[in-house]
C-alpha cells in the first residue's frame, strides 16, 4: 500500500471529523510541515480555522478537540483495518486535553467508571483512566465516521489529485455529500 494514500485517509479523517463537529478547516495538505509541538516533521497535515479566542473553552469543546485528534486514526481503522503507527502529536493532543478535563469533578468521576482497555497501541499512555477515555472516544469516532466512508473516499481522491485542498474545497465536497444523503 502506498504510504501517501494511507496518510491521505488519515488527514481526511481529521477533516471530516472536524466538519461533523462543526469546526471549519483551512486546508488538508499532503506536503511536509514542521510539527507545532516541536516533534518530527509532519508528512501531511489538516489545519483548522482559528478558534474564536473570546469563546470560553468548555468540556464540549474539549471533547470535540479529542474527537478531531482521533479522527485520523479512526479513518485508518475503517479503511485499513488497523493503524500502522499510533502516537505522535494527535495522541499527545488527545491525552493532554483529556488530562485537562480531569479538572472537572463530574468528568473525573465519570471517567473513573470506564473499564481499562485490553492491551493495545494505546498502552503508551501511562495513565489508565486517560487511556480508557481515549479508547472509548476512538470507538465513538469510528461510529461517527463509518456512515461517511464514501465522503472520506471522495475527499481522498481529490486530495491525491491536487496534493492540497482548501477548506472551501473540502466543505463543498462535504455539503454536496450531505445534500445527496437527504
C-alpha positions in Angstrom: 0.0 0.0 0.0 1.3 3.4 -0.9 2.1 5.4 2.3 0.8 8.6 0.7 -2.7 7.0 0.3 -2.8 5.9 3.9 -1.7 9.4 5.0 -4.4 11.0 2.8 -7.1 8.8 4.6 -5.6 9.8 8.0 -5.7 13.5 7.3 -9.1 13.3 5.7 -10.4 11.5 8.8 -9.4 14.6 10.8 -11.1 16.9 8.4 -14.4 15.0 8.2 -14.5 14.7 12.0 -13.9 18.4 12.3 -16.7 19.2 9.9 -19.0 16.7 11.8 -18.1 18.6 15.0 -18.9 21.9 13.2 -15.3 23.1 13.2 -14.2 24.8 10.0 -10.9 23.8 8.4 -8.4 25.8 6.5 -6.8 23.0 4.4 -5.7 19.5 4.1 -2.2 19.0 2.6 0.0 16.1 1.6 3.0 18.4 1.9 5.5 18.3 4.7 5.4 20.9 7.5 7.2 21.3 10.9 5.3 20.0 13.9 3.9 22.8 16.0 4.7 20.7 19.1 8.4 20.5 18.1 8.5 16.9 17.1 9.3 15.2 13.8 8.1 16.9 10.6 4.6 16.1 9.6 4.4 14.3 6.2 1.0 15.9 5.8 -1.5 17.9 7.8 -5.0 19.1 8.3 -5.3 22.7 9.6 -8.3 24.0 11.4 -9.6 27.6 11.1 -8.5 29.5 14.2 -11.0 29.3 17.1 -12.6 32.4 18.5 -10.4 33.3 21.4 -13.3 35.2 23.1 -15.3 32.0 23.5 -14.8 30.1 26.7 -13.1 26.6 26.4 -15.7 24.1 27.7 -15.9 20.4 28.2 -17.9 20.2 24.9 -15.1 21.9 23.0 -12.5 19.7 24.7 -14.4 16.6 23.6 -14.6 17.9 20.0 -10.8 18.6 20.1 -10.2 15.0 21.2 -12.6 13.6 18.5 -10.8 15.6 15.8 -7.4 14.5 17.1 -8.5 10.8 16.9 -10.4 11.2 13.6 -7.3 10.3 11.6 -6.8 7.0 13.4 -10.5 6.2 13.1 -10.3 6.7 9.4 -7.3 4.3 9.1 -9.1 1.7 11.2 -12.2 2.0 8.9 -10.3 1.7 5.6 -7.2 -0.4 6.5 -8.5 -2.5 9.4 -5.9 -1.0 11.8 -3.4 1.7 12.4 0.2 1.4 11.4 1.7 3.8 13.9 -0.4 5.3 16.6 1.2 8.1 18.6 2.7 11.4 17.7 1.1 14.7 18.1 -2.5 13.5 17.5 -2.4 11.2 20.5 -0.5 13.8 22.6 -3.2 16.4 22.0 -6.0 13.9 22.8 -4.2 12.8 26.0 -3.4 16.3 27.2 -6.9 17.5 26.5 -8.3 14.5 28.5 -5.9 15.3 31.3 -7.1 18.9 31.4 -10.7 17.7 31.6 -9.8 15.9 34.9 -10.1 19.3 36.5 -13.9 18.9 36.1 -15.0 16.8 39.0 -18.0 15.3 37.2 -15.8 14.2 34.3 -13.2 12.8 36.6 -15.8 10.7 38.4 -17.4 9.5 35.2 -14.2 8.5 33.5 -13.1 6.5 36.6 -16.0 4.2 35.8 -14.7 3.3 32.4 -13.1 -0.1 32.0 -9.4 -0.2 31.4 -9.0 -1.4 27.7 -7.2 -4.5 26.7 -3.5 -4.2 25.8 -3.2 -2.2 22.6 -1.1 0.6 20.9 -2.7 3.0 23.4 -0.5 1.4 26.2 2.0 4.2 25.5 -0.5 6.4 27.6 0.6 5.7 31.1 -2.5 6.9 33.0 -5.0 4.1 32.7 -8.0 6.5 33.1 -6.8 8.6 30.2 -6.1 5.5 28.1 -9.6 4.2 28.9 -11.2 7.5 27.8 -9.3 7.8 24.6 -10.1 4.2 23.8 -13.8 5.0 24.5 -13.7 8.1 22.3 -11.9 6.2 19.5 -15.0 3.9 19.4 -17.2 7.0 19.1 -15.0 8.4 16.2 -15.3 5.1 14.3 -19.1 5.1 14.8 -19.4 8.7 13.6 -17.1 8.3 10.6 -18.4 4.8 9.4 -21.5 6.1 7.7 -19.4 8.6 5.8 -16.9 6.3 4.1 -18.0 7.4 0.7 -17.4 11.1 1.7 -14.0 10.3 3.0 -13.1 8.4 -0.2 -14.3 11.4 -2.3 -12.1 13.8 -0.4 -9.1 11.4 -0.5 -9.5 11.0 -4.3 -9.5 14.8 -4.8 -6.6 15.3 -2.3 -4.4 12.7 -4.1 -5.0 14.6 -7.4 -4.2 18.0 -6.0 -2.0 17.3 -3.0 -3.7 20.1 -1.1 -7.3 21.2 -0.7 -8.6 24.4 0.8 -11.2 24.4 3.5 -13.7 25.7 0.9 -13.0 22.8 -1.4 -13.4 20.3 1.4 -16.5 22.0 2.7 -18.0 22.0 -0.9 -17.5 18.2 -1.1 -18.9 17.7 2.4 -22.0 19.9 1.7 -22.7 18.1 -1.7 -22.4 14.7 0.0 -24.7 15.8 2.9 -27.3 17.2 0.5 -27.3 14.0 -1.6 -27.8 11.9 1.6 -31.0 13.7 2.5 
